[in-house]
Amino acid sequence: DILVDGQLCDCDVVVTCQVGDPVPLEVKLTNWSKHSVGPFALTVMPYQDYQNGVYNYDLQDAITFVGSNTFYIDSVKPTKDSVYFGALLFLYTGDFYLNIKFHEDNCSRELPLSWLCLPSVHIRATEPVA
């Protein structure tokens, strides 16, 4: 589950926020399997989609994280959750997206590390209301 500013997000939802206001972000990983999973690294990568096949990930002047954009999760037991809490601060107006990935971080495996990608979250940063 992904919540932005308290709103549950999916691929059809556009969350609107104001420039200069911290936007709470919550990502919850639920383990529905019968075995513990992990360790994982959770990475949140903001980008802009220019609608021509180009994604701009170089947004350090437009978005900042309150805290880190990468978090480490040791393991998640069966039927339990692991929740990441953070916040984003948008410095300019525009349409932005969040690419959220869980990266399997287990060094003892012989297989390549795998990624679990969640659908992108669409956030529209607008001017503050006067």
N, C-alpha and C positions, 0 to 999 in steps of 0.2 A: 504494500500500500504506500502511496505517495500523497502527502498532504502539503500544500503550499498555502501559507496564510490561513490555515485551518480548513481549506477546501480540499476534499478528496479529488485527485486528478486522474484522468485517463486521457487517451489520445484525442478525445473530442472536446475537452474542456480548455478554455483559455482563461488563465487567472490574471486579473488586472491588479496592479499595485502602483504605488506612487513613488516617483524618484525621490531618493533621500530617506525613505522609511525602511527600516530593517524588515525583511520578509521572512517569517519563520518557515523552515523546511523540515519535514519529518519523513523519513524513509523507514518502513518497517519490513523486515525480512521474517517470514513465517516458515518454519520447517514443517511441512506436511508429510515428510517421510517417516519411516520407522527407525531411522538411524540418525545419530548426530552428524551434522555437516559443519565443515569449516576446516581450517581457518579461511577467512575471506578478507579482502580489502575492498571497501566501498569507496568508489570515486564518483564525484559529481563534477561534470565538465560542462560549463555553459558555452553556448555558441549562437551565432546568428545564421539563419538560412537565407541566402540571397535569391532563392527561388530559381537559380540557373545552374544548379548542381554544385555550387560553391558553398562550403560551410566555413565561417570565420570563427576560429577558436581563440584568436588573439584579442581578448576582451579585457585585459587588465586595467584599461582606462575607463571601462563602461560598467563593470561589475566587480564587486569585491565580496569575499566571504568573511563572515564574522566567525572566526575560527579557521579550521582547516577544511579543505575540500576532499581529503582522503582520511578514512577511518578504518581501523583494523578490528575485526570481529574474530575472537578465538574459535568459538564453536557455538552452534545453536542446537539445543536438544530437541528431540521429537516433540511436536505439537507446541513448541515454545517460540517466542519472538525475540528478535534483536532489533532495537530501534535506534536510529541515528537522529539526533537533533542538531540543527544548525540554523544559520540565517544568511540571507543574501542581502546585499545593499546595491541597488541599481543607481548609477550615477548619471545616466542619460536615458532619454525616452527611446522606445523602440520595441520591437518584437524579438524576444530571446527564447531560447530553448535550453533545457537541461538534459544532458545525456548522462544517465545514471547506470553505472556498471558495478556488478559484484565480480571480483576477480578471485578465483580460487588460488589460495596462497599456500599450498601444501608442497613442500620441497621433497617429501619422501616418495612422490609418485614418479613413475617413469613416463607418463603421458605428458603432452604439453599442457601448460596452464590454460584453463578455459574461462570464458567470460559469460556471465548471464546479464544481458542487457534488458533494461526495462524500457517501455515506450517513452519517447521523448515527452517532456513536459513543456507546454507553451505558456510563456509569461509575457504579458504586455505591460511595459513600464510607461506610465503617463505622467504628465506634469501635475504637481500638487495643486489641489483646489484652493483658490484664494478666498 
